[in-house]
């Protein structure tokens, strides 16, 4: 049976993806095809390369995202995306999609012409970095003369390439929409931010019906995109939510 795994973007909340993988494997469920955006692209690529979930968790906990050596100089962003290349290269020495152990699909957004591109062959690390380059924080990544940013800008739940290839699909969405009241929307910028989050969530949730199981821990609303100090708690949320879901619906994979 071919099993697809879709991993959404979500910054630090992407650590929940690792917990999901642990819970799936404990039940003898090993995804054969992976698609991931942003932090989901990082987890997905490492998993597709055969890196154990425990080492992926260590990667998340030890990579210094906001070290001063990573600050951009005269570029459109606070952090230079290129400085993350060596971190990934140590785990992905071949730097090619074709050398992965599982097929992988990674979307990134072309910041110039506004289109989304799905990467699945050729050089690997730059598409990962591009897909994880949160706009305004990380500099755009150049690939073959074109510039890309966060895949979640246009496709935060990239289930599309898995639909024709997989018998079953597990979706993991780590950007649950926080409940608010009008009292929380006192300023114009808060209304704009809320509108953007609604738009991204709606685009993603409209694709949940393509999955046989969707894991989306609501408690993740308590963690921020860049809250890297809570990786263990986020990982555990992904693990326990998946474990509970499998106990309820284990027959899906029979």
Buried (B, 14 or more C-beta within 10 A) or exposed (E): EEBBBBBBBBBBBBBBBBBBBBBBEEEEBEBBBBBBBBBBBBBBBBBBBEBEBEEBBBBBEEBEBEEEEBEBEEBEBBBBBBBBBEBBEEBBEEBEBEEBEBBBBBBBBBBEEEEBBBBBEEEBBBBBBBBBBBBEBBBBBEBEEBBBBBBBBBBBBBBBBBEEBBEBBBBBBBBBBEEEEEEEBEEEEEEEEBEEBEEBBEBBBEBBEBBBBBBBBEEBEBBEBEBBEBBEBBBBBBBBBBBEBBEEEEEEBE
